Amino acid sequence: MSTFQAPKGTYDLLPPSSATYLAVREAISAPLKNSGYGYVETPGFENVELFARGVGESTDIVTKEMYAFETKGGDRLALRPEGTASVLRAALEANLHKAGNLPVKLWYSGSYYRYERPQKGRYRHFSQVGAEAIGAEDPALDAELIILADQAYRSLGLRNFRILLNSLGDKECRPLYREALQGFLRGLDLDEDTRRRVDINPLRVLDDKRADVQKQLVGAPLLRDHLCDACKAYHSEVRELLTAAGVAFEDDEKLVRGLDYYTRTTFEFVHDGLGSQSAVGGGGRYDGLSEMIGGPALPSVGWALGVDRTVLALEAEGVTLDLPATTSVFAVPIGEEARRRLFGVVTELRKAGVATDFAYGGRGLKASMKAANRSGARYALVLGERDLAEGVAQLKDMESGEQEPVALDGIVEKLSSRLA
């Protein structure tokens, strides 16, 4: 065993389970690719100020969880704790919003980092697939993203998830609600840290998961009672579009999410089989974020879905993905001349798109056939000196046990046809 281990709160993805993670990423991205979203990739670290402005200086992410450091050149950087601010920064830097085709629709996949107390479903290094639609204020865009996430989860076989939906209002109506909420919260028995939050961002108190705080929040003012007419109409249309699409959702008046940039539509995907870490993804509209990070007014909406928690949700439901075998053919040479000839056949099979592995290391027939069996290959292709003299190889079906000689110059065509 190595002297070193993965850092606390992190994990290694290794075969065969890593194939499930790849399949989840592909399933989430597939409906996005089919809906006009282009792939974007940003650096794993950014200027600290990008997250301080975008995510919110008072959020736990920025104050407690962000991995920040100073470079030798004096730059203050941070490992990215979330994806939206980075993607928006990249779009603004490249002037994608000036190309004249709004919204700019982007999707991404990558690793993110937060210094949190490690527990099942909450890691210091985690993987997400996200989508952002930048530069358009349209209820249909909000509905589109929720529908695409719903499609992604269902394509994986998930059924026991719920969609929570709320509206956070906008700069016109939220100040009035903020004032009413602060008045209510100041009358509660809260700890010093939470009282500070009441002054800075009272909506974050609604997101407090502690039972003693939630008990005191009964009777708190609700955002829906303070929405302006424009926000009410906008939210009503989002709800109607989801209903028309057959996507079920639950109204959750206390849903605020953990980031400061959200406005109007906010939503969360939760799975009841995951215990306290029930959120498998979420997002919302962030109409003011572009201006917060120095850009023009660009109303936008997006979400991020956790790959790790989606895998846990699959496990909770007992869903096993139908994953293709990593190896379809396992080639076993017997003798040096056969080894050279069979390696050439393997190369041609791979060029033809047939997933093929080779018995390396000069193992004997028995050990090589055990390796073929462990690989999960459908066929073993065995070539010995006598076979070579006759111009054939032995093709064994690993499921039925049947074996037949196949002409060496016809192997690629035969296997390509069988495995098509």
For each residue, the residues with C-beta under 8 A, 3 or more apart:
1:
2: 5
3:
4:
5: 2
6: 10 11 12
7: 10 124 125
8: 118 124
9: 115 116 118 123 124 125
10: 6 7 123 124 125
11: 6 123 125
12: 6
13: 17 18 21
14: 17 18
15: 18 19 326
16: 19 20
17: 13 14 20 21
18: 13 14 15 21 22
19: 15 16 22 23 323 326
20: 16 17 23 24 311 314 321 323
21: 13 17 18 24 25 127 307 308 311
22: 18 19 25 26
23: 19 20 26 27 156 321 323
24: 20 21 27 28 156 307 310 311 314 321
25: 21 22 28 29 109 127 129 307
26: 22 23 29 30
27: 23 24 30 152 155 156
28: 24 25 31 32 129 149 152 305 307 310
29: 25 26 32 33 107 109 129
30: 26 27 33 34 152 155
31: 28 34 35 148 151 152 155
32: 28 29 35 37 107 131 148
33: 29 30 37 107
34: 30 31
35: 31 32 105 144 148
36: 105
37: 32 33 105 106 107 131 133
38: 105 106 107
39: 106 107 108
40: 87 90 91 106 107 108
41: 108 110
42: 46 80 83 86 87 89 90 108 110
43: 46 80 86
44: 79 80 110 111
45: 77 78 79 80
46: 42 43 50 51 77 78 80 85 86 89
47: 50 75 76 77 78
48: 51 52 66 68 76 77 78
49: 52 53 76
50: 46 47 53 54 85 86 89 293
51: 46 48 54 55 61 62 66 78 80 81 82 85
52: 48 49 55 56 57 62
53: 49 50 57 292 293
54: 50 51 84 85 88 261 289 292 293
55: 51 52 59 61 62 81 82 85 259 260 261
56: 52 59 61 62 201 259 260 261
57: 52 53 62 63
58: 62 63 197 200 201 204 260
59: 55 56 62 63 201 204 258 259 260
60: 63 64 65 258
61: 51 55 56 64 65 66 81 82 114 258 259
62: 51 52 55 56 57 58 59 65 66 81
63: 57 58 59 60 66
64: 60 61 115
65: 60 61 62 81 114 115 116
66: 48 51 61 62 63 78 79 81 114 115
67: 78 79 81 113 114 115
68: 48 76 77 78
69: 76 77 78
70: 74 75 76 77
71: 74 75 76 77
72:
73:
74: 70 71
75: 47 70 71
76: 47 48 49 68 69 70 71
77: 45 46 47 48 68 69 70 71
78: 45 46 47 48 51 66 67 68 69 81
79: 44 45 66 67 112 113
80: 42 43 44 45 46 51 83 85 86 110 112 113
81: 51 55 61 62 65 66 67 78 112 113 114
82: 51 55 61 85 86 112 259 304
83: 42 80 86 87 108 110 112 128 130 132 304
84: 54 87 88 130 132 259 261 286 289 302 304
85: 46 50 51 54 55 80 82 88 89 261 289 293
86: 42 43 46 50 80 82 83 89 90
87: 40 42 83 84 90 91 106 108 130 132 302
88: 54 84 85 91 92 132 134 289 290 293 295 298 300
89: 42 46 50 85 86 92 93 293
90: 40 42 86 87 93 94
91: 40 87 88 94 96 97 104 106 132 134
92: 88 89 95 96 97 290 293 294 295 298
93: 89 90
94: 90 91
95: 92 98 99
96: 91 92 99 104 134
97: 91 92 102 104 134 135 295 296 298
98: 95
99: 95 96 104
100:
101: 104
102: 97 134 135 136
103: 133 134 135 136 141 300
104: 91 96 97 99 101 132 133 134 135
105: 35 36 37 38 131 132 133 134
106: 37 38 39 40 87 91 131 132 133 134
107: 29 32 33 37 38 39 40 129 130 131 132
108: 39 40 41 42 83 87 129 130 131 132
109: 25 29 127 128 129 130 307
110: 41 42 44 80 83 127 128
111: 44 125 126 127
112: 79 80 81 82 83 125 126 127 128
113: 67 79 80 81 124 125 126
114: 61 65 66 67 81 124 126
115: 9 64 65 66 67 124
116: 9 65 122 123 124
117: 122
118: 8 9 122 123 124
119: 122 277
120: 275 277 312
121: 274 275 277 308 309 312
122: 116 117 118 119 277
123: 9 10 11 116 118 126 308
124: 7 8 9 10 113 114 115 116 118
125: 7 9 10 11 111 112 113
126: 111 112 113 114 123 306 307 308
127: 21 25 109 110 111 112 306 307 308
128: 83 109 110 112 304 305 306 307
129: 25 28 29 107 108 109 304 305 307
130: 83 84 87 107 108 109 283 302 303 304 305
131: 32 37 105 106 107 108 145 148 302 303
132: 83 84 87 88 91 104 105 106 107 108 300 301 302
133: 37 103 104 105 106 136 141 144 145 300 301 302
134: 88 91 96 97 102 103 104 105 106 290 298 300
135: 97 102 103 104 298 299 300
136: 102 103 133 141 299 300
137: 287 299
138: 141 142
139: 142 143 234 235 237 238 241 265
140: 143 144 237 241
141: 103 133 136 138 144 145 301
142: 138 139 145 146 238 264 265 285 301
143: 139 140 146 147 238 241 242 245
144: 35 133 140 141 147 148
145: 131 133 141 142 148 149 283 301 302 303
146: 142 143 149 150 163 165 242 247 249 267 303
147: 143 144 150 151 242 245 247
148: 31 32 35 131 144 145 151 152
149: 28 145 146 152 153 269 281 303 305
150: 146 147 153 154 163 247
151: 31 147 148 154 155
152: 27 28 30 31 148 149 155 156 305
153: 149 150 156 158 161 269 280 310
154: 150 151 157 158 159
155: 27 30 31 151 152
156: 23 24 27 152 153 310 314 319 321
157: 154 314 317 319 321
158: 153 154 161 271 310 313 314 317 319
159: 154 317
160: 271 272 273 313 316 317
161: 153 158 269 270 271 280 313
162: 248 249 250 269 270 271 272
163: 146 150 247 248 249 250 267 268 269
164: 249 250 251 252 255 267 268 269 270
165: 146 238 239 242 249 250 251 252 255 265 266 267
166: 223 251 252 253 254 255 256 265 266 267
167: 223 224 227 231 232 234 235 264 265 266
168: 174 203 223 256 262 263 264 265 266 284
169: 172 173 174 177 223 226 227 228 231 263 264
170: 173 174 228 230 231 263 264 287
171: 174 175 263 288
172: 169 175 228 230 231
173: 169 170 176 177 226 227 228 231
174: 168 169 170 171 177 178 223 226 263
175: 171 172 178 179
176: 173 179 180 226
177: 169 173 174 180 181 221 223 226
178: 174 175 181 182 202 203
179: 175 176 182 183
180: 176 177 183 184 221 226
181: 177 178 184 185 202 203 205 206 220 221
182: 178 179 185 186 198 199 202
183: 179 180 186 187
184: 180 181 187 188 219 220 221
185: 181 182 188 190 198 202 205 220
186: 182 183 195 198
187: 183 184
188: 184 185 216 217
189: 216
190: 185 194 195 198 205 213 216
191: 194 195
192: 195 196
193: 196 197
194: 190 191 197 198 205 208 213
195: 186 190 191 192 198 199
196: 192 193 199 200
197: 58 193 194 200 201 202 204 205
198: 182 185 186 190 194 195 202 205
199: 182 195 196 202
200: 58 196 197
201: 56 58 59 197 204 260
202: 178 181 182 185 197 198 199 205 206
203: 168 178 181 206 207 256
204: 58 59 197 201 207 208 256 258 260
205: 181 185 190 194 197 198 202 208 213 217
206: 181 202 203 217 220 254 256
207: 203 204 254 256 257 258
208: 194 204 205 213 214 217
209: 213 214 276
210: 213 214
211: 214 215
212: 215 216
213: 190 194 205 208 209 210 216 217
214: 208 209 210 211 217 218
215: 211 212 218
216: 188 189 190 212 213
217: 188 205 206 208 213 214 220 254
218: 214 215
219: 184
220: 181 184 185 206 217 254
221: 177 180 181 184 225 226
222: 225 226 253 254
223: 166 167 168 169 174 177 226 227 253
224: 167 227 253
225: 221 222
226: 169 173 174 176 177 180 221 222 223
227: 167 169 173 223 224 231 232 235
228: 169 170 172 173 231 232
229: 232 233
230: 170 172 233 234
231: 167 169 170 172 173 227 228 234 235 264
232: 167 227 228 229 235 236
233: 229 230 236 237
234: 139 167 230 231 237 238 264 265
235: 139 167 227 231 232 238 239 264 265
236: 232 233 239 240
237: 139 140 233 234 240 241
238: 139 142 143 165 234 235 241 242 265
239: 165 235 236 242 243 249
240: 236 237 243 244
241: 139 140 143 237 238 244 245
242: 143 146 147 165 238 239 245 247 249
243: 239 240 246 247
244: 240 241
245: 143 147 241 242
246: 243
247: 146 147 150 163 242 243
248: 162 163
249: 146 162 163 164 165 239 242 267
250: 162 163 164 165
251: 164 165 166
252: 164 165 166 255 268
253: 166 222 223 224
254: 166 206 207 217 220 222
255: 164 165 166 252 266 267 268
256: 166 168 203 204 206 207 262 266
257: 207 262 266 268 282 283 284
258: 59 60 61 204 207
259: 55 56 59 61 82 84 262
260: 55 56 58 59 201 204
261: 54 55 56 84 85 286 288 289 292
262: 168 256 257 259 266 284 285 286
263: 168 169 170 171 174 284 285 286 287 288
264: 142 167 168 169 170 231 234 235 284 285 287
265: 139 142 165 166 167 168 234 235 238 284 285 301
266: 165 166 167 168 255 256 257 262 282 283 284 285
267: 146 163 164 165 166 249 255 282 283 284 303
268: 163 164 252 255 257 279 281 282
269: 149 153 161 162 163 164 279 280 281 282 305
270: 161 162 164 278 279 280
271: 158 160 161 162 274 278 280 309 313 316
272: 160 162 278
273: 160 313 316 317
274: 121 271 277 278 280 309 312 313 316
275: 120 121 278
276: 209
277: 119 120 121 122 274 309
278: 270 271 272 274 275
279: 268 269 270 282 306 309
280: 153 161 269 270 271 274 305 306 309 310 313
281: 149 268 269 303 304 305 306 309 310
282: 257 266 267 268 269 279 303 304
283: 130 145 257 266 267 301 302 303 304
284: 168 257 262 263 264 265 266 267 301 302 303
285: 142 262 263 264 265 266 299 300 301
286: 84 261 262 263 289 300 301 302
287: 137 170 263 264 297 299 300
288: 171 261 263 291 292 297
289: 54 84 85 88 261 286 292 293 300
290: 88 92 134 293 295 296 297 298 300
291: 288 294 295 296 297
292: 53 54 261 288 289
293: 50 53 54 85 88 89 92 289 290
294: 92 291
295: 88 92 97 290 291 298
296: 97 290 291
297: 287 288 290 291
298: 88 92 97 134 135 290 295
299: 135 136 137 285 287
300: 88 103 132 133 134 135 136 285 286 287 289 290
301: 132 133 141 142 145 265 283 284 285 286
302: 84 87 130 131 132 133 145 283 284 286
303: 130 131 145 146 149 267 281 282 283 284
304: 82 83 84 128 129 130 281 282 283
305: 28 128 129 130 149 152 269 280 281 310
306: 126 127 128 279 280 281 309 310
307: 21 24 25 28 109 126 127 128 129 310 311
308: 21 121 123 126 127 311 312
309: 121 271 274 277 279 280 281 306 312 313
310: 24 28 153 156 158 280 281 305 306 307 313 314
311: 20 21 24 307 308 314 315
312: 120 121 274 308 309 315 316
313: 158 160 161 271 273 274 280 309 310 316 317
314: 20 24 156 157 158 310 311 317 319 320 321
315: 311 312 318 319
316: 160 271 273 274 312 313
317: 157 158 159 160 273 313 314
318: 315
319: 156 157 158 314 315
320: 314
321: 20 23 24 156 157 314
322:
323: 19 20 23
324:
325: 328 355 376 377 378
326: 15 19 355 375 376
327: 330 355 356 357 375 376 377
328: 325 354 355 356 377 378 379 415 419
329: 349 354 355 356 357 377 378 379 380 381 415 419
330: 327 356 357 358 359 371 372 375 377 379 380 381
331: 342 343 345 346 356 357 358 359 380 381 383
332: 342 359 365 368 369 372 380 381 382 383
333: 338 339 341 342 343 358 359 382 383
334: 338 365 382 383 384 385
335: 338 339 384 385 388
336: 339 340
337: 340 341 385 388
338: 333 334 335 341 342 383 384 385 387 388
339: 333 335 336 342 343
340: 336 337 343 344
341: 333 337 338 344 345 383 388 408
342: 331 332 333 338 339 345 346 358 381 383 393
343: 331 333 339 340 346 347 358
344: 340 341 347 348
345: 331 341 342 348 349 381 383 393 408 411 412
346: 331 342 343 349 350 356 358
347: 343 344 350 351
348: 344 345 351 352 412
349: 329 345 346 352 354 356 411 412 415 416
350: 346 347 353 354 355 356
351: 347 348
352: 348 349 412 415 416
353: 350 416
354: 328 329 349 350 412 415 416 419
355: 325 326 327 328 329 350
356: 327 328 329 330 331 346 349 350
357: 327 329 330 331 375 377
358: 330 331 333 342 343 346
359: 330 331 332 333 363 368 371 372
360:
361:
362:
363: 359 367 368 371
364: 367 368
365: 332 334 368 369 382
366: 369 370
367: 363 364 370 371
368: 332 359 363 364 365 371 372
369: 332 365 366 372 373 380 382
370: 366 367 373 374
371: 330 359 363 367 368 374 375
372: 330 332 359 368 369 375 377 380 398
373: 369 370 398
374: 370 371
375: 326 327 330 357 371 372
376: 325 326 327
377: 325 327 328 329 330 357 372 380 398
378: 325 328 329 397 398 399 419
379: 328 329 330 395 396 397 398 415 418
380: 329 330 331 332 369 372 377 395 396 398
381: 329 330 331 332 342 345 393 394 395 396 411 415
382: 332 333 334 365 369 387 393 394 395 396
383: 331 332 333 334 338 341 342 345 387 388 393 394 408
384: 334 335 338 387 388 394
385: 334 335 337 338 388 389
386: 389 390
387: 338 382 383 384 390 392 393 394 405
388: 335 337 338 341 383 384 385 391 408
389: 385 386
390: 386 387 405
391: 388 407 408 409
392: 387 405 406 407 408
393: 342 345 381 382 383 387 405 406 408 411
394: 381 382 383 384 387 403 404 405 406
395: 379 380 381 382 403 404 405 406 411 414 415
396: 379 380 381 382 401 402 403
397: 378 379 400 401 402 403
398: 372 373 377 378 379 380 401
399: 378
400: 397
401: 396 397 398
402: 396 397
403: 394 395 396 397
404: 394 395
405: 387 390 392 393 394 395
406: 392 393 394 395 410 411 414
407: 391 392 410 411
408: 341 345 383 388 391 392 393 411
409: 391
410: 406 407 413 414
411: 345 349 381 393 395 406 407 408 414 415
412: 345 348 349 352 354 415 416
413: 410 416 417
414: 395 406 410 411 417 418
415: 328 329 349 352 354 379 381 395 411 412 418 419
416: 349 352 353 354 412 413 419 420
417: 413 414 420
418: 379 414 415
419: 328 329 354 378 415 416
420: 416 417
